[in-house]
Amino acid sequence: MRQEAKTQLNKPLKIVFAGTPEFAALHLQALIDSEHHVIGVYSQPDRPAGRGKKLQASAVKRLAVEHAIPVFQPQSLKTVESQLALAELQADIMIVVAYGLILPAFVLNTPKLGCLNVHGSLLPKWRGAAPIQRSIWSGDSETGVTIMQMDEGLDTGPMLFKHSLAITKEDTSASLYQKLAEIGPKALLETLAKLTELQPKSQDDELVSYAKKLSKEEAKIDWGLPAEQLERNIRAFNPWPVAFFTLNEFNIKVYSSDVVNNENSDIPAGQIIKSDKKGILVTTGNGCLLLTKLQLPSKKPMLAADVLNGRADWFAVGVSLI
């Protein structure tokens, strides 16, 4: 944060907010409810969605419109026009949460106090697009949110505040998302309240890891992987893109599973060795995986017992899922 601006800090702050999904909207709501003044909101352009592919406003835009806050939706912040529009707002600070556009140097330096970002990991771990999912995927015991001063790098700026959170063995990306969405806004407001006191801390480059985007291809279950990794994948890819395997030319989605420590080294990976009301037990590269909640084509997600009631022949002992 610029020292000259920091020493002249007045409250309440004039804030420009930039964000797009529901996670960001929860932070915007916290700012709207605070002592600060949100004088402008930036969000991604409306996108086609739903069966009719009609243009849909983002969660952040809808909230801003509801509160009569001016909304800006440039395709890029690199144009002179978009940069002048931001400068005219004369904001004290810009708060960025899951916005989705790159902020060039001009934008980062326009607000008096610069730009702060709320990131869903304990930086420098899991910089990038999918920190919540990657923390589960990798078997981390904790995650959290980091409030940082933005610079031109990818989540590389100095850190102002951290709040950690334990990851349970039951957490999916959906549940962890909700937990972080609760602590993130509180952490943001606490940071703003202590802005003149906080000392920025540089990130340790030796501890950096990157959270690359998830893909549908990655969600296909590789039965040659260890059961523990597959169980984490299933939780990490829930609710998107959802782990799946192909059977009878159909993609079967898997929403939950349990690890069974039985190596079954003499049975090929991907073979069903047991099917009952507890689930469908499948061999893997190391150990077995008990599939407990699945989704058949054109059906809702169901417990394995209900799936077997209608399709027991698909999941008979000896069937290979590879």
C-alpha positions, 0 to 999 in steps of 0.5 A: 500500500502506498505509504503517503495514501496510508497516512492520509487514510480517512473512513469511511472509504470510497470503494470500487468493487470488482467481482462476478460469481456468488462468492464475490457477491457475498463480499459485495453485500458485506461492503454494502452493509458496512460503513464504507461507500461502494461507489461503483461495481465492475463485473464480467459482461452478461453471458448466455445461460440456461436452455434458451441461452439468454443473456444472464447478469452475474450475481455481482451485477444483480446485487449492484443493480438492486442497490442502485450502484453504477455497474461497469462491464468492460470486455477489457481493462486495457483500453484507454476508455475503460481506464479513464472511466475508472479514474473518474470514480476517484476511489480510495481503494478497489476490492477484487474478488473472483473478477475474471479480468486481468488488471493492468498496471494503470488500473492497479495504481489508479485508486489512492490505496491500490487494489486488494484481492480476496483469494481462497487459499493460504498464499503462496499455496495455490495461486491461480484459478481453482484453489478450493478444489486443488486444496481437497485434491491434494489432501491438504489439512487446511485452507483459508483466505488471504487478503493481499495487495495486488500487483501485476503478477498472478496472486503474487502481491504482498499479504495483509491478512490470513484466516485459516480453516480446517478441511474435513474428510467430508468436505467437497468443493461445494461445502468448502466454498460455502465455508470460505464464503462465510469467513472471506467477507469478515476477513475483508472487513477486518482488513479494512478496519486495520488498514493503517496498522497492517504490515504487508508481508512478501510471499515466500517463492519457495512455497509457491504452488499453482491451482490450475483450472479443472477440466472435464477430461481430468474428472474421468476416473483413472482406476489405476490411481490409488483409492485415496487419491480417487476419493479426494478427486471425487470430493474436489470435483463436486459440484463441477465437473463431477468425477465419472466413469463410462459404462455401457457407453454412458457416463456415470457420475460419482458424487461420494465414495469411501476408501477401503484398504484392501490392496487386491493386488491379484485383481485388475484395477477398475473391477467390481468385487462387491455390490450391496446396499452399502455401495459398489466396491471397485478395485484401484491401483492401491486399495478399493473404492466404495462408490456410495452416491452415483448419477445415471444418465437422465436421473438424479444423484442417488445412493448406490442402494437405489441405483442397484434396485434399478440397474443391478445388472450393470454393477454385478461382481466381475464387471470392469469399469475400464 
